[in-house]
Amino acid sequence: MGSRSLALLLIVVAFVVSEMNSVTTATMPQTISTSQTFADAFDNYVRDDSIVGASYVIVNDGHAIGWHHVGLGDREPNQPVDQNTIFHWGSITKTLTAVAVMQLRDQGKISLDDSITKYVPELVRVHSDYGPVSQVTLRHLLSHSAGFQDPTWPYRDETKPWQPFEPTEWAQLVAMMPYQELAFKPGARYSYSNPAFIYLARVIEKVSGLSYQSYMRRNILTPMGMSQSYFNLTPRPLAKDRSNNYTVTVDAGGQQTVKANGREFDTGITTPNGGLNAPLGDLVRWVGFLTGKGPKPARPILSRASLEEMWRPVVAVNTTPDHLQSMGLSFFLDPRTLPSGKITFVGHTGSQAGFRAFMEFNPLTGRAVIAAFNTSHDSGHNEAENKAARGSRDGYNALREESFQLLR
């Protein structure tokens, strides 16, 4: 081969490689500037918020087209975050639980208008000034409009590490029901409730005859090919990829300490509202199913019509004009007006132990962003710490809002 031919060949190869790299880093069909702006905002938030490790992935047509990893999954062994890192997804678990409920509805085994007391009669012990608790339906629970409390177990003393991370037995929740009350007439307004999804899991178990985890593995995780997803404690083959999690505390003088909490914790009876652990790649499969753009599951999970039903507004969450938000059936809906027109983004957030996460997608295009962080802020001990926690929360919310620009 002559020198001119060789030189021409090298130029062509260099051009092809350059184009391939631009597809990955520019997260086609987005512009390079939009993707880089988000990457910069992400890195700045991680740095400014003292986050030990974080990652995000951009999804298009059901496939990951751009990965971004920052920092460490575990400081002690100096283990970097990568595509295999297993994060905890907290309340994003609720989207899986909700799909399981809709499966049973579509099979004719339940109705969303069924009273929860049909399946969980223990709830009649909850006090109500707004009529009988039997008014509460499965639809109210799915849309966080039932009136039940937000925390599952507000009785834990964080200063006593010997106490369980979450209650481990259903009987513990039942024992405390006479000390709880409905905050308003069911359906009247939005109020986020974690125990609502424990009650929905009881429905799944009673109707299917399976434990919650067995049902989820058999009917969602396995057919979805989410082979590295699991609840609570990490199976030994996956242990090396499990991220640690960290809490930032601040003393009265403003001095920060980043404390490791340990890789493992058991969400106990609260598993249906926040027990999922998985690498980002498995969440790519999940969002590919939700958007209808990913590989087909081994068997049908839920119809497109039922998914779209879950993305219809049920109750308002935020009426601030620039940050409108409503709740569908377990999905947050964020309508925004962009230069390209009006779009409603769909997704969910998660926060538990030291982990934070969000999953957002455009149901019209199938584009999605999935992000996870292994560090969060403590609060409540002094004003300096509370101020830092507010700043952390505001930064997280701003980054989530910024992610919508990638989904146009």
C-alpha positions, 0 to 999 in steps of 0.5 A: 500500500502506498504512503498516500493510500495509507495516509488516506486510510488513517484519516478515514479511520480517525474520522469514523472513530471520532464520529463514534465517540461523538455519539457516545459523549454527545448522547445523540440526538441531544447537542454536545452543549446540552449534554456537557452542560448537564455533565458540568452541573452534575460534577459541580453538585457532586463536588460542592455537596461532598458526595463520595460517588455518583453516576448517571446514564442517558437512555435513548430508544431503550438503550444506554447511550452515555455513561458518566461516573464520578468518585468512589463507590467505597472510600476504604478500598479506593473503589471507583464508581463504574457501570457495575456499581450497585446503588440503592434506589429507595422510593423508585422501588415504588414504581415496581410495586405499583406495576405489580398492583396494576398486573393484578388489576389487569388480570381481574383479581382486584379493582383499584376502587377496592377498599384497602380494608378488604385486604388489610383489615387491620387498618380499621384500627387507624383513627379517622375524623373523616369517616371510616378508613374503609373509604381508602381505596387502592387508587388512593394509596397508589396516588399518595392521596389516602391521608396516611402518614409519611414515615413508616416508623417515626419512632426510631432514635437515630442516636442509637445504632443498635435499633433496627434500620426499619421495623422487621415485622408486620406485627410492629406496624399493626401494634402502632395503628391505634396511635395513627390517624388519617390526616384528611378525607381520602382523595382530598389532596396529596400527602406522600406516604411510605406505609401506603406501599407496605399496605399495597404489598400486603394486597399483592401477597394476599391475592397472589399467594406469594411473598412480595419478593417472590412475586416481584422476582417472578413477575418483574425482575426475571422477565425483565432480565434485571438479573443484578437487581435484588432487595435488601442484603447483597447476594455474595456474587454481587457483593464486590460491586455494592456501593457503600453509603455516606452521611454528611454531618455539620457541627455548630461551627460549620465543620463537615464530617463525611461518615461511612454507614456500611454497605449493607442494611435491611429495609425490613417490612418497608421493602416494597416502598424502598428496598431495591438495589441494582446497577444503573444498567438494570434501571436502563432495562426498567425505563426501557420497558416503561417507555416501550423502547427497550428490548421486549421482556421474556413475557409481557409485564403490563400493557401500554394502556395501563402504563399510560393510565398510571401517568395521568394526573390524579392529585396536585403536588406542586402548583408553583407555575415554574415547577408544576407537579402532579402525582399519577399512580405512583409516578410524579408528573412534571409538565414543562413548557420548552421551546419545542412545546409542552412536555410532561416528564414522568419519573420518581426520586429515591432517598434512603440511608445515604443514597439519593437517586432520580429516574426521569423520562419523556414518554413521547420520545423514550429518552431518559436520565437515571442518576444515583448518588451514595451520599446525603446530608443529615439535619436536625442537630444545629442550624449550620447542619440544617442550612447545609441540608437545605442547600443539598436538597436545593442542589439535588432538585436543581440538577433534576430540573436540569436533566429535563433539558436532556429529554426534549 
